[in-house]
Amino acid sequence: MTSASQRQRRIANLRGRIAGPQDAYERCRAFPCKNRTTADRGEGLNRLYCRKHIEFYRRHGSYVKASYGAGELRPYRLRALGWLKAHGHELVVRSAVESVQRLYRSAGAPIAANRLTGLSPGDRANAAWAQLRKANVEPLEVVAAWLAVDLRIRDDLQPDRHEEYRQVQAAKLIHRMAGGMHKRWELERPDGKMALTEFHKHPVSRGRVLRVLGCQLQAACGELCIA
Ligand SMILES: [Zn+2]
């Protein structure tokens, strides 16, 4: 039987949760973040995470785990490439390489990094494949990138095992391999001397384009696994 005092306590607790800052939905879920969720701040619809962690997730594919660095992935890439070369005759390897070649062929023309703004994630993913093709990145290297991330995750003592993290990490890696736009030209300064001007722009490595690229990569290479 519920006593009157218990009921009163429960009502007071409920009132507190609605009105007070301790409500679970008001604080970001990424432990130990103390920020308020965007919904609570009246700035968005996300009831679980704060602005900082939403941005982190868009960049890394995880709310808490940061991306693997290029140097960190390099030994795994080399190991994957060695394995692929030794197993190049196997049907599953040939099929992955052919899938990447198909993505290269169907990607259309490359788009300069400074013209990507406003395009759909699918168009941006195509632009990335076209850029890889233009940069003469071997399809085998792309397959190796997928396997490198798989090897790294399996070696990680605190991994994020969600599919999305794996996809985003592999997509970031091939995004980097595609390179960006690099221009150099000489410009005459007001004093008459010539100065070298450089312009570098890389496609922004965050958001839904990474999810699209990662899904395409997984569809192409997901059957492969280094034992
Ligand atoms: Zn947060």
Boltz pocket constraint, residues with backbone or C-beta under 6 A from the ligand:
constraints:
  - pocket:
      binder: B
      contacts: [[A, 28], [A, 29], [A, 30], [A, 33], [A, 34], [A, 35], [A, 49], [A, 50], [A, 51], [A, 52], [A, 53]]
      max_distance: 6.0
